[in-house]
């Protein structure tokens, strides 16, 4: 399968899964669930869905559990809304890239503050 087509399928799945989650999930219970990326296998039979979950730690655990519990429902809605030869089997993975980036920025800010303290007379 061409990589361009696979990219389009990934973006389409990302958008559709995001919409399904937005409609199905209660933010008060699960926090805010954001779909960051989808990586579909070349044969379109499986897809890794990378999600960020913004909320308290207990909300994050609940959100991941609910995603796994509703995986079949999400897959069936994808099958109805997107015309593909196969509806991919979804695997949800927590994407902590944003948290890591924020930590790096925080460290940089701390270094800059320390440097300004040591350079001032």
Residue, then its C-alpha position, 0 to 999 in steps of 0.5 A: x500500500x502506498x505510504x500516502x494512502x496509509x497517511x490518509x487512512x491514519x488521519x481519517x481514523x484519528x479524526x473519526x476516533x477523536x469524534x467518537x471519543x468526544x461523543x461517548x466519553x464524559x469529561x468529568x469521569x475520564x478527563x480530556x482524552x485527545x487522539x494524538x496519532x494513529x499508526x495503521x499496519x500496512x494491511x489495515x488490520x490493526x492500528x495503534x491509537x496514541x492518546x493523551x489523557x489530561x486530568x487527575x491520575x485517577x481520571x487517567x486510569x479510568x479513561x484508559x480502562x474505558x477506552x479498552x472496554x469500549x474498543x469494540x463499540x469504537x471499532x464498530x462505529x468506525x466500520x459504519x462510518x469509514x469504508x475500508x476493506x477491513x476495520x482495524x483492531x484498535x490498540x490504545x496507548x498512552x502518549x506522554x510526549x506532551x508531558x515529556x516536552x513540558x518537562x524539558x521546557x521546565x528544565x530549560x527555564x530552571x537552567x536559565x533562571x540559575x544562569x541569570x542568578x549567577x551572572x548578576x553581581 
